[in-house]
Amino acid sequence: MKFEMKNSAVDLTDLAIGIVVLGIVVSIGATILLNVRDTNTVNDAAYNLAGAAAEGLAEYGNWFDIIVIVGVAAVILSLIFMAFGRQDGSNQQSY
């Protein structure tokens, strides 16, 4: 008797790992940039650059919710397409 493992309809592992990695990069990156900014003198080139980069990461963090929503919507759309469409093209009507 041969056992076959069923594959899940959609693999959420890539989406989950991507979201976790992006969250870690944003939080640690912002912390490092703020520490670099605080170790330099005010209005120095390094101070301004680190401050601008930290503001950029903070702006990315504001869009993080939307990125997660788009990822979940992509998973839902892929489930819908898998449910109503066939891979072999047999659902196409010939006229």
N, C-alpha and C positions, 0 to 999 in steps of 0.2 A: 504494500500500500504506500502510495506516495503522498506526502503531506505538502500542501502548498500554502505559503503564507500570503494572506490577502494584503494588498497595498492599500493604504488609506487614500481617500479621494483627493485630498490636498495635503501636502506636507507643510506643516506650520513651523517646522524646525528652523528653516532659513529665515523666515520672517521674525521669529522670536530672537534668534541669535543676532540678527541685524539690529533689532531695536535695542537689545541689551548693550551691544558694542557701541552703538551711537550714543546711548545715554552715558556710558562710561567715558567715552572720548570727550564728550561735551563737559561733563562735570569735572573730570581731572584736568582737562585742558584749560578750562576757565580758572581753576584753582592755581595752576602753575603760572598762567599769564598774570594773574593778579599778584602773585608772589614776586614775579620778575618786575612788574611795574612798581611795586612798593619798595624794592631794593634800589631803585634808581632815583636820581634827583628829579624834582618836578620840572616839567617842560623840557626835559632832555629828549633826544631822539628815541632812545630805548624806552623811556617812560611813555612817550606818546604812542609808539608802535605797539607796545604791550597792552596799553589801555584800549587802543582801537581794535586790536585782535580780541581782547576780552569782550568788548561790546559786540563784535561780530558773532562770537560764540553765544553770547546771551540772546542775540536776535535769532540765531539758529534754534536755540532752546525754545523760543516763543513759537516757532513753526513745528516743533516736535509733535504736538498733539495732532496737527493736520497730517503730518507724515504717517503717523500710526493709523489714522482714520483711512487714509488712502490705501495703505497696506491691507487693512482688514477688508475694505471694499473690493480690492483686487482678488482677495481670497474668495469672497462671496460671489463675485462675478465668475470666477473660474469654476466654482461649484455649479452655478446656474448653467454655464456653457457645457459643462460635462454632463449635466443631467438632461439637457434638451438637444444636444448635438451629438452626432455619432462620428467616430473617427474614420469609418470607412466610406463616408459620403452617401450612405444608403437612404438618408432622409431627404435627398434632393429629388424633386419631382421632374419627370421628363415630359415635355410637351410635344 
